[in-house]
């Protein structure tokens, strides 16, 4: 659980840093605010994970999918900004979130099947 939380916090940090970077770009204030809000949403989702899981059955799956999408977007923006290597880290993180999503889905289906068999 600790490592999983760390991945969410690191993702939030990257997204917030991209938002702060966009604040300095003329005409990108709206994009900056969106990234800052997304980063805040990820932090709050991590902090209140247990409460959110009670409200939304597969909250963790939604978070993994959302973070995969947002890291892909951040990686794309780094490519567009002409960065040399950082975008690959973002794309790798996005792939790992997709892998985590697939594992979560497989495990939740297996758990449902076990419940129905017992």
Biopython code that builds the backbone (N, CA, C, O; Angstrom):
import numpy as np
from Bio.PDB.StructureBuilder import StructureBuilder

atoms = [
    (1, "UNK", "N", (0.814, -1.186, 0.000)),
    (1, "UNK", "CA", (0.000, 0.000, 0.000)),
    (1, "UNK", "C", (0.865, 1.259, 0.000)),
    (1, "UNK", "O", (0.529, 2.250, -0.648)),
    (2, "UNK", "N", (1.978, 1.213, 0.729)),
    (2, "UNK", "CA", (2.879, 2.364, 0.800)),
    (2, "UNK", "C", (3.429, 2.717, -0.580)),
    (2, "UNK", "O", (3.408, 3.880, -0.983)),
    (3, "UNK", "N", (3.925, 1.703, -1.308)),
    (3, "UNK", "CA", (4.484, 1.957, -2.637)),
    (3, "UNK", "C", (3.424, 2.455, -3.612)),
    (3, "UNK", "O", (3.693, 3.323, -4.443)),
    (4, "UNK", "N", (2.226, 1.906, -3.507)),
    (4, "UNK", "CA", (1.137, 2.356, -4.366)),
    (4, "UNK", "C", (0.816, 3.827, -4.098)),
    (4, "UNK", "O", (0.629, 4.605, -5.034)),
    (5, "UNK", "N", (0.754, 4.204, -2.828)),
    (5, "UNK", "CA", (0.509, 5.606, -2.483)),
    (5, "UNK", "C", (1.628, 6.504, -3.002)),
    (5, "UNK", "O", (1.372, 7.610, -3.477)),
    (6, "UNK", "N", (2.861, 6.026, -2.911)),
    (6, "UNK", "CA", (3.986, 6.811, -3.406)),
    (6, "UNK", "C", (3.869, 7.059, -4.906)),
    (6, "UNK", "O", (4.197, 8.151, -5.372)),
    (7, "UNK", "N", (3.410, 6.071, -5.671)),
    (7, "UNK", "CA", (3.252, 6.276, -7.113)),
    (7, "UNK", "C", (2.202, 7.354, -7.384)),
    (7, "UNK", "O", (2.361, 8.170, -8.292)),
    (8, "UNK", "N", (1.144, 7.351, -6.600)),
    (8, "UNK", "CA", (0.116, 8.377, -6.788)),
    (8, "UNK", "C", (0.652, 9.766, -6.433)),
    (8, "UNK", "O", (0.403, 10.734, -7.151)),
    (9, "UNK", "N", (1.386, 9.855, -5.325)),
    (9, "UNK", "CA", (1.948, 11.143, -4.928)),
    (9, "UNK", "C", (2.980, 11.638, -5.944)),
    (9, "UNK", "O", (3.027, 12.830, -6.248)),
    (10, "UNK", "N", (3.799, 10.739, -6.464)),
    (10, "UNK", "CA", (4.785, 11.139, -7.476)),
    (10, "UNK", "C", (4.094, 11.601, -8.759)),
    (10, "UNK", "O", (4.527, 12.564, -9.393)),
    (11, "UNK", "N", (3.028, 10.915, -9.132)),
    (11, "UNK", "CA", (2.259, 11.343, -10.302)),
    (11, "UNK", "C", (1.683, 12.731, -10.065)),
    (11, "UNK", "O", (1.749, 13.594, -10.941)),
    (12, "UNK", "N", (1.125, 12.945, -8.895)),
    (12, "UNK", "CA", (0.576, 14.263, -8.562)),
    (12, "UNK", "C", (1.667, 15.325, -8.616)),
    (12, "UNK", "O", (1.438, 16.427, -9.115)),
    (13, "UNK", "N", (2.843, 15.002, -8.110)),
    (13, "UNK", "CA", (3.955, 15.952, -8.128)),
    (13, "UNK", "C", (4.329, 16.323, -9.560)),
    (13, "UNK", "O", (4.523, 17.499, -9.867)),
    (14, "UNK", "N", (4.429, 15.329, -10.435)),
    (14, "UNK", "CA", (4.772, 15.593, -11.837)),
    (14, "UNK", "C", (3.711, 16.469, -12.490)),
    (14, "UNK", "O", (4.040, 17.411, -13.211)),
    (15, "UNK", "N", (2.446, 16.164, -12.242)),
    (15, "UNK", "CA", (1.348, 16.922, -12.849)),
    (15, "UNK", "C", (1.328, 18.358, -12.302)),
    (15, "UNK", "O", (1.128, 19.310, -13.058)),
    (16, "UNK", "N", (1.530, 18.506, -11.014)),
    (16, "UNK", "CA", (1.562, 19.844, -10.417)),
    (16, "UNK", "C", (2.750, 20.640, -10.950)),
    (16, "UNK", "O", (2.623, 21.829, -11.244)),
    (17, "UNK", "N", (3.898, 19.988, -11.075)),
    (17, "UNK", "CA", (5.075, 20.678, -11.621)),
    (17, "UNK", "C", (4.835, 21.120, -13.062)),
    (17, "UNK", "O", (5.268, 22.202, -13.457)),
    (18, "UNK", "N", (4.149, 20.294, -13.850)),
    (18, "UNK", "CA", (3.820, 20.682, -15.224)),
    (18, "UNK", "C", (2.856, 21.863, -15.214)),
    (18, "UNK", "O", (2.967, 22.762, -16.047)),
    (19, "UNK", "N", (1.924, 21.866, -14.286)),
    (19, "UNK", "CA", (1.014, 22.995, -14.146)),
    (19, "UNK", "C", (1.752, 24.272, -13.779)),
    (19, "UNK", "O", (1.481, 25.335, -14.338)),
    (20, "UNK", "N", (2.684, 24.168, -12.843)),
    (20, "UNK", "CA", (3.470, 25.339, -12.455)),
    (20, "UNK", "C", (4.330, 25.835, -13.615)),
    (20, "UNK", "O", (4.530, 27.039, -13.781)),
    (21, "UNK", "N", (4.833, 24.901, -14.411)),
    (21, "UNK", "CA", (5.620, 25.251, -15.585)),
    (21, "UNK", "C", (4.769, 26.015, -16.598)),
    (21, "UNK", "O", (5.240, 26.971, -17.212)),
    (22, "UNK", "N", (3.523, 25.595, -16.772)),
    (22, "UNK", "CA", (2.629, 26.231, -17.741)),
    (22, "UNK", "C", (2.153, 27.610, -17.281)),
    (22, "UNK", "O", (1.758, 28.431, -18.108)),
    (23, "UNK", "N", (2.187, 27.874, -15.971)),
    (23, "UNK", "CA", (1.795, 29.202, -15.480)),
    (23, "UNK", "C", (2.703, 30.269, -16.080)),
    (23, "UNK", "O", (2.248, 31.369, -16.395)),
    (24, "UNK", "N", (3.968, 29.954, -16.235)),
    (24, "UNK", "CA", (4.921, 30.916, -16.790)),
    (24, "UNK", "C", (4.809, 31.110, -18.291)),
    (24, "UNK", "O", (5.457, 32.000, -18.844)),
    (25, "UNK", "N", (4.008, 30.303, -18.960)),
    (25, "UNK", "CA", (3.850, 30.411, -20.408)),
    (25, "UNK", "C", (2.641, 31.292, -20.717)),
    (25, "UNK", "O", (1.527, 30.994, -20.285)),
    (26, "UNK", "N", (2.859, 32.377, -21.465)),
    (26, "UNK", "CA", (1.723, 33.265, -21.800)),
    (26, "UNK", "C", (0.624, 32.508, -22.551)),
    (26, "UNK", "O", (0.900, 31.750, -23.481)),
    (27, "UNK", "N", (-0.615, 32.726, -22.134)),
    (27, "UNK", "CA", (-1.758, 32.098, -22.791)),
    (27, "UNK", "C", (-2.039, 30.681, -22.340)),
    (27, "UNK", "O", (-2.957, 30.051, -22.866)),
    (28, "UNK", "N", (-1.289, 30.153, -21.386)),
    (28, "UNK", "CA", (-1.470, 28.771, -20.921)),
    (28, "UNK", "C", (-1.950, 28.701, -19.477)),
    (28, "UNK", "O", (-1.824, 27.661, -18.832)),
    (29, "UNK", "N", (-2.493, 29.791, -18.971)),
    (29, "UNK", "CA", (-2.952, 29.825, -17.581)),
    (29, "UNK", "C", (-4.071, 28.820, -17.345)),
    (29, "UNK", "O", (-4.107, 28.168, -16.301)),
    (30, "UNK", "N", (-4.986, 28.688, -18.302)),
    (30, "UNK", "CA", (-6.083, 27.727, -18.167)),
    (30, "UNK", "C", (-5.571, 26.300, -18.078)),
    (30, "UNK", "O", (-6.045, 25.515, -17.256)),
    (31, "UNK", "N", (-4.607, 25.964, -18.919)),
    (31, "UNK", "CA", (-4.004, 24.625, -18.894)),
    (31, "UNK", "C", (-3.300, 24.410, -17.560)),
    (31, "UNK", "O", (-3.376, 23.329, -16.977)),
    (32, "UNK", "N", (-2.618, 25.439, -17.084)),
    (32, "UNK", "CA", (-1.910, 25.350, -15.805)),
    (32, "UNK", "C", (-2.878, 25.058, -14.665)),
    (32, "UNK", "O", (-2.611, 24.202, -13.821)),
    (33, "UNK", "N", (-3.994, 25.765, -14.641)),
    (33, "UNK", "CA", (-4.985, 25.569, -13.584)),
    (33, "UNK", "C", (-5.552, 24.148, -13.650)),
    (33, "UNK", "O", (-5.759, 23.508, -12.619)),
    (34, "UNK", "N", (-5.800, 23.663, -14.859)),
    (34, "UNK", "CA", (-6.312, 22.291, -15.011)),
    (34, "UNK", "C", (-5.318, 21.281, -14.454)),
    (34, "UNK", "O", (-5.704, 20.369, -13.723)),
    (35, "UNK", "N", (-4.037, 21.437, -14.794)),
    (35, "UNK", "CA", (-3.027, 20.511, -14.275)),
    (35, "UNK", "C", (-2.913, 20.603, -12.753)),
    (35, "UNK", "O", (-2.765, 19.583, -12.079)),
    (36, "UNK", "N", (-2.980, 21.806, -12.216)),
    (36, "UNK", "CA", (-2.906, 21.963, -10.763)),
    (36, "UNK", "C", (-4.105, 21.297, -10.082)),
    (36, "UNK", "O", (-3.952, 20.655, -9.043)),
    (37, "UNK", "N", (-5.285, 21.450, -10.661)),
    (37, "UNK", "CA", (-6.479, 20.808, -10.096)),
    (37, "UNK", "C", (-6.407, 19.287, -10.206)),
    (37, "UNK", "O", (-6.810, 18.577, -9.284)),
    (38, "UNK", "N", (-5.901, 18.788, -11.322)),
    (38, "UNK", "CA", (-5.745, 17.338, -11.482)),
    (38, "UNK", "C", (-4.762, 16.800, -10.450)),
    (38, "UNK", "O", (-5.012, 15.760, -9.841)),
    (39, "UNK", "N", (-3.646, 17.498, -10.248)),
    (39, "UNK", "CA", (-2.676, 17.082, -9.232)),
    (39, "UNK", "C", (-3.294, 17.065, -7.850)),
    (39, "UNK", "O", (-3.065, 16.139, -7.072)),
    (40, "UNK", "N", (-4.079, 18.091, -7.540)),
    (40, "UNK", "CA", (-4.773, 18.150, -6.255)),
    (40, "UNK", "C", (-5.775, 17.010, -6.121)),
    (40, "UNK", "O", (-5.891, 16.402, -5.057)),
    (41, "UNK", "N", (-6.499, 16.721, -7.199)),
    (41, "UNK", "CA", (-7.458, 15.618, -7.216)),
    (41, "UNK", "C", (-6.757, 14.281, -6.929)),
    (41, "UNK", "O", (-7.280, 13.451, -6.185)),
    (42, "UNK", "N", (-5.582, 14.079, -7.519)),
    (42, "UNK", "CA", (-4.836, 12.827, -7.289)),
    (42, "UNK", "C", (-4.399, 12.731, -5.826)),
    (42, "UNK", "O", (-4.505, 11.669, -5.213)),
    (43, "UNK", "N", (-3.914, 13.826, -5.274)),
    (43, "UNK", "CA", (-3.493, 13.825, -3.858)),
    (43, "UNK", "C", (-4.682, 13.525, -2.953)),
    (43, "UNK", "O", (-4.591, 12.683, -2.059)),
    (44, "UNK", "N", (-5.799, 14.217, -3.186)),
    (44, "UNK", "CA", (-6.983, 13.999, -2.349)),
    (44, "UNK", "C", (-7.531, 12.582, -2.525)),
    (44, "UNK", "O", (-7.994, 11.972, -1.561)),
    (45, "UNK", "N", (-7.480, 12.060, -3.748)),
    (45, "UNK", "CA", (-7.917, 10.683, -3.990)),
    (45, "UNK", "C", (-7.063, 9.679, -3.249)),
    (45, "UNK", "O", (-7.559, 8.650, -2.792)),
    (46, "UNK", "N", (-5.782, 9.974, -3.129)),
    (46, "UNK", "CA", (-4.881, 9.082, -2.396)),
    (46, "UNK", "C", (-5.133, 9.175, -0.895)),
    (46, "UNK", "O", (-5.156, 8.160, -0.200)),
    (47, "UNK", "N", (-5.319, 10.378, -0.407)),
    (47, "UNK", "CA", (-5.545, 10.564, 1.029)),
    (47, "UNK", "C", (-6.869, 9.936, 1.458)),
    (47, "UNK", "O", (-6.938, 9.260, 2.485)),
    (48, "UNK", "N", (-7.912, 10.160, 0.673)),
    (48, "UNK", "CA", (-9.253, 9.687, 1.033)),
    (48, "UNK", "C", (-9.651, 8.443, 0.243)),
    (48, "UNK", "O", (-10.826, 8.252, -0.073)),
    (49, "UNK", "N", (-8.689, 7.617, -0.069)),
    (49, "UNK", "CA", (-8.916, 6.425, -0.885)),
    (49, "UNK", "C", (-9.988, 5.505, -0.295)),
    (49, "UNK", "O", (-10.870, 5.037, -1.016)),
    (50, "UNK", "N", (-9.915, 5.251, 0.991)),
    (50, "UNK", "CA", (-10.850, 4.308, 1.616)),
    (50, "UNK", "C", (-12.295, 4.826, 1.572)),
    (50, "UNK", "O", (-13.228, 4.060, 1.331)),
    (51, "UNK", "N", (-12.466, 6.107, 1.804)),
    (51, "UNK", "CA", (-13.813, 6.676, 1.729)),
    (51, "UNK", "C", (-14.330, 6.666, 0.299)),
    (51, "UNK", "O", (-15.504, 6.383, 0.062)),
    (52, "UNK", "N", (-13.451, 6.975, -0.662)),
    (52, "UNK", "CA", (-13.856, 6.987, -2.070)),
    (52, "UNK", "C", (-14.186, 5.576, -2.553)),
    (52, "UNK", "O", (-15.093, 5.391, -3.365)),
    (53, "UNK", "N", (-13.452, 4.585, -2.056)),
    (53, "UNK", "CA", (-13.694, 3.191, -2.441)),
    (53, "UNK", "C", (-15.081, 2.735, -1.985)),
    (53, "UNK", "O", (-15.709, 1.909, -2.647)),
    (54, "UNK", "N", (-15.558, 3.265, -0.862)),
    (54, "UNK", "CA", (-16.900, 2.919, -0.380)),
    (54, "UNK", "C", (-17.975, 3.546, -1.259)),
    (54, "UNK", "O", (-19.034, 2.954, -1.466)),
    (55, "UNK", "N", (-17.703, 4.748, -1.780)),
    (55, "UNK", "CA", (-18.672, 5.443, -2.622)),
    (55, "UNK", "C", (-18.682, 4.930, -4.065)),
    (55, "UNK", "O", (-19.735, 4.863, -4.699)),
    (56, "UNK", "N", (-17.520, 4.577, -4.567)),
    (56, "UNK", "CA", (-17.363, 4.126, -5.949)),
    (56, "UNK", "C", (-16.640, 2.788, -5.916)),
    (56, "UNK", "O", (-15.458, 2.726, -5.581)),
    (57, "UNK", "N", (-17.340, 1.730, -6.260)),
    (57, "UNK", "CA", (-16.871, 0.368, -6.040)),
    (57, "UNK", "C", (-15.447, 0.115, -6.555)),
    (57, "UNK", "O", (-14.624, -0.427, -5.817)),
    (58, "UNK", "N", (-15.148, 0.483, -7.764)),
    (58, "UNK", "CA", (-13.822, 0.227, -8.346)),
    (58, "UNK", "C", (-13.036, 1.525, -8.507)),
    (58, "UNK", "O", (-12.481, 1.805, -9.569)),
    (59, "UNK", "N", (-13.001, 2.302, -7.441)),
    (59, "UNK", "CA", (-12.307, 3.594, -7.453)),
    (59, "UNK", "C", (-10.861, 3.442, -7.894)),
    (59, "UNK", "O", (-10.357, 4.257, -8.668)),
    (60, "UNK", "N", (-10.198, 2.417, -7.414)),
    (60, "UNK", "CA", (-8.790, 2.192, -7.744)),
    (60, "UNK", "C", (-8.600, 2.014, -9.251)),
    (60, "UNK", "O", (-7.630, 2.523, -9.812)),
    (61, "UNK", "N", (-9.501, 1.309, -9.905)),
    (61, "UNK", "CA", (-9.407, 1.104, -11.353)),
    (61, "UNK", "C", (-9.539, 2.436, -12.083)),
    (61, "UNK", "O", (-8.801, 2.702, -13.032)),
    (62, "UNK", "N", (-10.464, 3.261, -11.651)),
    (62, "UNK", "CA", (-10.645, 4.571, -12.280)),
    (62, "UNK", "C", (-9.403, 5.439, -12.105)),
    (62, "UNK", "O", (-9.008, 6.160, -13.021)),
    (63, "UNK", "N", (-8.796, 5.368, -10.934)),
    (63, "UNK", "CA", (-7.592, 6.157, -10.665)),
    (63, "UNK", "C", (-6.452, 5.694, -11.575)),
    (63, "UNK", "O", (-5.755, 6.521, -12.163)),
    (64, "UNK", "N", (-6.259, 4.386, -11.693)),
    (64, "UNK", "CA", (-5.201, 3.873, -12.570)),
    (64, "UNK", "C", (-5.422, 4.324, -14.014)),
    (64, "UNK", "O", (-4.478, 4.753, -14.678)),
    (65, "UNK", "N", (-6.644, 4.232, -14.499)),
    (65, "UNK", "CA", (-6.944, 4.642, -15.876)),
    (65, "UNK", "C", (-6.722, 6.146, -16.045)),
    (65, "UNK", "O", (-6.126, 6.580, -17.031)),
    (66, "UNK", "N", (-7.196, 6.931, -15.092)),
    (66, "UNK", "CA", (-7.039, 8.381, -15.141)),
    (66, "UNK", "C", (-5.569, 8.778, -15.129)),
    (66, "UNK", "O", (-5.151, 9.645, -15.898)),
    (67, "UNK", "N", (-4.783, 8.148, -14.258)),
    (67, "UNK", "CA", (-3.370, 8.489, -14.168)),
    (67, "UNK", "C", (-2.612, 8.054, -15.418)),
    (67, "UNK", "O", (-1.665, 8.727, -15.825)),
    (68, "UNK", "N", (-3.006, 6.954, -16.026)),
    (68, "UNK", "CA", (-2.378, 6.538, -17.290)),
    (68, "UNK", "C", (-2.628, 7.580, -18.372)),
    (68, "UNK", "O", (-1.726, 7.932, -19.132)),
    (69, "UNK", "N", (-3.856, 8.066, -18.431)),
    (69, "UNK", "CA", (-4.201, 9.080, -19.435)),
    (69, "UNK", "C", (-3.444, 10.375, -19.180)),
    (69, "UNK", "O", (-2.873, 10.954, -20.104)),
    (70, "UNK", "N", (-3.436, 10.828, -17.945)),
    (70, "UNK", "CA", (-2.799, 12.113, -17.644)),
    (70, "UNK", "C", (-1.285, 12.040, -17.839)),
    (70, "UNK", "O", (-0.681, 13.014, -18.289)),
    (71, "UNK", "N", (-0.661, 10.909, -17.512)),
    (71, "UNK", "CA", (0.784, 10.790, -17.728)),
    (71, "UNK", "C", (1.118, 10.723, -19.217)),
    (71, "UNK", "O", (2.179, 11.188, -19.633)),
    (72, "UNK", "N", (0.231, 10.155, -20.012)),
    (72, "UNK", "CA", (0.427, 10.158, -21.460)),
    (72, "UNK", "C", (0.355, 11.585, -21.992)),
    (72, "UNK", "O", (1.158, 11.979, -22.838)),
    (73, "UNK", "N", (-0.599, 12.352, -21.500)),
    (73, "UNK", "CA", (-0.734, 13.752, -21.920)),
    (73, "UNK", "C", (0.497, 14.557, -21.506)),
    (73, "UNK", "O", (1.022, 15.341, -22.297)),
    (74, "UNK", "N", (0.955, 14.366, -20.276)),
    (74, "UNK", "CA", (2.142, 15.091, -19.811)),
    (74, "UNK", "C", (3.356, 14.690, -20.662)),
    (74, "UNK", "O", (4.149, 15.549, -21.045)),
    (75, "UNK", "N", (3.503, 13.402, -20.956)),
    (75, "UNK", "CA", (4.602, 12.950, -21.815)),
    (75, "UNK", "C", (4.534, 13.591, -23.188)),
    (75, "UNK", "O", (5.553, 14.013, -23.736)),
    (76, "UNK", "N", (3.330, 13.663, -23.743)),
    (76, "UNK", "CA", (3.147, 14.303, -25.049)),
    (76, "UNK", "C", (3.552, 15.774, -24.994)),
    (76, "UNK", "O", (4.199, 16.279, -25.912)),
    (77, "UNK", "N", (3.171, 16.455, -23.921)),
    (77, "UNK", "CA", (3.536, 17.870, -23.792)),
    (77, "UNK", "C", (5.045, 18.043, -23.682)),
    (77, "UNK", "O", (5.602, 19.012, -24.197)),
    (78, "UNK", "N", (5.708, 17.101, -23.009)),
    (78, "UNK", "CA", (7.173, 17.164, -22.945)),
    (78, "UNK", "C", (7.779, 16.956, -24.330)),
    (78, "UNK", "O", (8.764, 17.612, -24.670)),
    (79, "UNK", "N", (7.217, 16.064, -25.128)),
    (79, "UNK", "CA", (7.690, 15.878, -26.504)),
    (79, "UNK", "C", (7.510, 17.182, -27.280)),
    (79, "UNK", "O", (8.408, 17.630, -27.993)),
    (80, "UNK", "N", (6.335, 17.776, -27.124)),
    (80, "UNK", "CA", (6.022, 19.032, -27.811)),
    (80, "UNK", "C", (6.942, 20.166, -27.372)),
    (80, "UNK", "O", (7.273, 21.050, -28.162)),
    (81, "UNK", "N", (7.353, 20.132, -26.106)),
    (81, "UNK", "CA", (8.261, 21.154, -25.577)),
    (81, "UNK", "C", (9.706, 20.911, -26.005)),
    (81, "UNK", "O", (10.576, 21.736, -25.728)),
    (82, "UNK", "N", (9.971, 19.794, -26.674)),
    (82, "UNK", "CA", (11.322, 19.500, -27.156)),
    (82, "UNK", "C", (12.243, 18.887, -26.114)),
    (82, "UNK", "O", (13.463, 18.930, -26.270)),
    (83, "UNK", "N", (11.683, 18.319, -25.060)),
    (83, "UNK", "CA", (12.515, 17.677, -24.034)),
    (83, "UNK", "C", (13.170, 16.424, -24.625)),
    (83, "UNK", "O", (12.663, 15.846, -25.586)),
    (84, "UNK", "N", (14.280, 16.021, -24.052)),
    (84, "UNK", "CA", (15.053, 14.933, -24.628)),
    (84, "UNK", "C", (14.745, 13.557, -24.037)),
    (84, "UNK", "O", (14.728, 12.575, -24.778)),
    (85, "UNK", "N", (14.503, 13.454, -22.735)),
    (85, "UNK", "CA", (14.355, 12.138, -22.118)),
    (85, "UNK", "C", (13.153, 12.011, -21.171)),
    (85, "UNK", "O", (12.607, 10.917, -21.027)),
    (86, "UNK", "N", (12.738, 13.086, -20.532)),
    (86, "UNK", "CA", (11.725, 13.011, -19.480)),
    (86, "UNK", "C", (10.407, 12.427, -19.976)),
    (86, "UNK", "O", (9.690, 11.789, -19.205)),
    (87, "UNK", "N", (10.076, 12.633, -21.250)),
    (87, "UNK", "CA", (8.817, 12.119, -21.772)),
    (87, "UNK", "C", (8.772, 10.598, -21.713)),
    (87, "UNK", "O", (7.697, 10.019, -21.556)),
    (88, "UNK", "N", (9.918, 9.946, -21.836)),
    (88, "UNK", "CA", (9.944, 8.487, -21.780)),
    (88, "UNK", "C", (9.598, 7.978, -20.381)),
    (88, "UNK", "O", (8.992, 6.917, -20.232)),
    (89, "UNK", "N", (9.981, 8.730, -19.374)),
    (89, "UNK", "CA", (9.617, 8.376, -17.998)),
    (89, "UNK", "C", (8.096, 8.479, -17.830)),
    (89, "UNK", "O", (7.472, 7.624, -17.202)),
    (90, "UNK", "N", (7.520, 9.521, -18.392)),
    (90, "UNK", "CA", (6.060, 9.695, -18.320)),
    (90, "UNK", "C", (5.342, 8.571, -19.057)),
    (90, "UNK", "O", (4.360, 8.021, -18.558)),
    (91, "UNK", "N", (5.836, 8.232, -20.246)),
    (91, "UNK", "CA", (5.207, 7.155, -21.008)),
    (91, "UNK", "C", (5.366, 5.810, -20.295)),
    (91, "UNK", "O", (4.450, 4.987, -20.309)),
    (92, "UNK", "N", (6.524, 5.587, -19.673)),
    (92, "UNK", "CA", (6.727, 4.348, -18.913)),
    (92, "UNK", "C", (5.766, 4.293, -17.724)),
    (92, "UNK", "O", (5.205, 3.239, -17.426)),
    (93, "UNK", "N", (5.580, 5.421, -17.050)),
    (93, "UNK", "CA", (4.634, 5.467, -15.930)),
    (93, "UNK", "C", (3.221, 5.177, -16.416)),
    (93, "UNK", "O", (2.468, 4.464, -15.752)),
    (94, "UNK", "N", (2.857, 5.728, -17.573)),
    (94, "UNK", "CA", (1.526, 5.478, -18.129)),
    (94, "UNK", "C", (1.334, 3.994, -18.421)),
    (94, "UNK", "O", (0.277, 3.431, -18.136)),
    (95, "UNK", "N", (2.353, 3.367, -18.987)),
    (95, "UNK", "CA", (2.277, 1.926, -19.272)),
    (95, "UNK", "C", (2.127, 1.133, -17.984)),
    (95, "UNK", "O", (1.353, 0.178, -17.924)),
    (96, "UNK", "N", (2.861, 1.525, -16.960)),
    (96, "UNK", "CA", (2.783, 0.797, -15.684)),
    (96, "UNK", "C", (1.406, 0.979, -15.038)),
    (96, "UNK", "O", (0.909, 0.058, -14.390)),
    (97, "UNK", "N", (0.787, 2.141, -15.202)),
    (97, "UNK", "CA", (-0.568, 2.321, -14.683)),
    (97, "UNK", "C", (-1.559, 1.442, -15.444)),
    (97, "UNK", "O", (-2.505, 0.922, -14.852)),
    (98, "UNK", "N", (-1.352, 1.272, -16.740)),
    (98, "UNK", "CA", (-2.211, 0.374, -17.517)),
    (98, "UNK", "C", (-2.018, -1.065, -17.036)),
    (98, "UNK", "O", (-2.990, -1.807, -16.895)),
    (99, "UNK", "N", (-0.773, -1.459, -16.787)),
    (99, "UNK", "CA", (-0.499, -2.802, -16.262)),
    (99, "UNK", "C", (-1.178, -2.976, -14.903)),
    (99, "UNK", "O", (-1.798, -4.009, -14.647)),
    (100, "UNK", "N", (-1.066, -1.978, -14.040)),
    (100, "UNK", "CA", (-1.719, -2.048, -12.722)),
    (100, "UNK", "C", (-3.228, -2.163, -12.878)),
    (100, "UNK", "O", (-3.872, -2.888, -12.120)),
    (101, "UNK", "N", (-3.798, -1.462, -13.845)),
    (101, "UNK", "CA", (-5.236, -1.535, -14.102)),
    (101, "UNK", "C", (-5.638, -2.940, -14.539)),
    (101, "UNK", "O", (-6.634, -3.479, -14.058)),
    (102, "UNK", "N", (-4.872, -3.530, -15.445)),
    (102, "UNK", "CA", (-5.176, -4.886, -15.921)),
    (102, "UNK", "C", (-5.078, -5.889, -14.778)),
    (102, "UNK", "O", (-5.938, -6.761, -14.645)),
    (103, "UNK", "N", (-4.043, -5.776, -13.955)),
    (103, "UNK", "CA", (-3.886, -6.676, -12.806)),
    (103, "UNK", "C", (-5.051, -6.501, -11.838)),
    (103, "UNK", "O", (-5.586, -7.485, -11.326)),
    (104, "UNK", "N", (-5.442, -5.269, -11.588)),
    (104, "UNK", "CA", (-6.568, -5.014, -10.691)),
    (104, "UNK", "C", (-7.843, -5.652, -11.231)),
    (104, "UNK", "O", (-8.586, -6.291, -10.485)),
    (105, "UNK", "N", (-8.097, -5.477, -12.525)),
    (105, "UNK", "CA", (-9.301, -6.050, -13.131)),
    (105, "UNK", "C", (-9.274, -7.575, -13.046)),
    (105, "UNK", "O", (-10.283, -8.193, -12.707)),
    (106, "UNK", "N", (-8.126, -8.185, -13.351)),
    (106, "UNK", "CA", (-8.023, -9.649, -13.265)),
    (106, "UNK", "C", (-8.263, -10.134, -11.847)),
    (106, "UNK", "O", (-8.978, -11.113, -11.630)),
    (107, "UNK", "N", (-7.662, -9.446, -10.878)),
    (107, "UNK", "CA", (-7.837, -9.855, -9.481)),
    (107, "UNK", "C", (-9.272, -9.655, -9.014)),
    (107, "UNK", "O", (-9.793, -10.488, -8.271)),
    (108, "UNK", "N", (-9.919, -8.581, -9.426)),
    (108, "UNK", "CA", (-11.298, -8.361, -8.988)),
    (108, "UNK", "C", (-12.237, -9.372, -9.627)),
    (108, "UNK", "O", (-13.201, -9.797, -8.991)),
    (109, "UNK", "N", (-11.980, -9.766, -10.862)),
    (109, "UNK", "CA", (-12.802, -10.805, -11.496)),
    (109, "UNK", "C", (-12.588, -12.157, -10.832)),
    (109, "UNK", "O", (-13.531, -12.929, -10.658)),
    (110, "UNK", "N", (-11.340, -12.436, -10.463)),
    (110, "UNK", "CA", (-11.041, -13.706, -9.790)),
    (110, "UNK", "C", (-11.735, -13.753, -8.434)),
    (110, "UNK", "O", (-12.266, -14.794, -8.046)),
    (111, "UNK", "N", (-11.734, -12.639, -7.715)),
    (111, "UNK", "CA", (-12.391, -12.573, -6.418)),
    (111, "UNK", "C", (-13.906, -12.748, -6.553)),
    (111, "UNK", "O", (-14.532, -13.403, -5.721)),
    (112, "UNK", "N", (-14.483, -12.171, -7.587)),
    (112, "UNK", "CA", (-15.929, -12.335, -7.834)),
    (112, "UNK", "C", (-16.239, -13.782, -8.150)),
    (112, "UNK", "O", (-17.227, -14.321, -7.651)),
    (113, "UNK", "N", (-15.418, -14.423, -8.967)),
    (113, "UNK", "CA", (-15.627, -15.831, -9.329)),
    (113, "UNK", "C", (-15.527, -16.716, -8.093)),
    (113, "UNK", "O", (-16.304, -17.660, -7.948)),
    (114, "UNK", "N", (-14.587, -16.428, -7.203)),
    (114, "UNK", "CA", (-14.438, -17.230, -5.977)),
    (114, "UNK", "C", (-15.652, -17.080, -5.080)),
    (114, "UNK", "O", (-16.080, -18.051, -4.455)),
    (115, "UNK", "N", (-16.208, -15.899, -5.006)),
    (115, "UNK", "CA", (-17.379, -15.663, -4.176)),
    (115, "UNK", "C", (-18.561, -16.459, -4.708)),
    (115, "UNK", "O", (-19.312, -17.052, -3.934)),
    (116, "UNK", "N", (-18.728, -16.475, -6.032)),
    (116, "UNK", "CA", (-19.849, -17.193, -6.637)),
    (116, "UNK", "C", (-19.686, -18.716, -6.543)),
    (116, "UNK", "O", (-20.683, -19.438, -6.518)),
    (117, "UNK", "N", (-18.472, -19.201, -6.491)),
    (117, "UNK", "CA", (-18.231, -20.645, -6.391)),
    (117, "UNK", "C", (-18.433, -21.155, -4.979)),
    (117, "UNK", "O", (-18.754, -22.328, -4.785)),
    (118, "UNK", "N", (-18.254, -20.310, -4.007)),
    (118, "UNK", "CA", (-18.374, -20.750, -2.603)),
    (118, "UNK", "C", (-19.768, -20.743, -2.124)),
    (118, "UNK", "O", (-20.026, -21.086, -0.970)),
]
sb = StructureBuilder()
sb.init_structure("model")
sb.init_model(0)
sb.init_chain("A")
sb.init_seg("    ")
for serial, (resi, resn, name, xyz) in enumerate(atoms, 1):
    if name == "N":
        sb.init_residue(resn, " ", resi, " ")
    sb.init_atom(name, np.array(xyz, "f"), 0.0, 1.0, " ", f" {name:<3s}", serial, name[0])
structure = sb.get_structure()
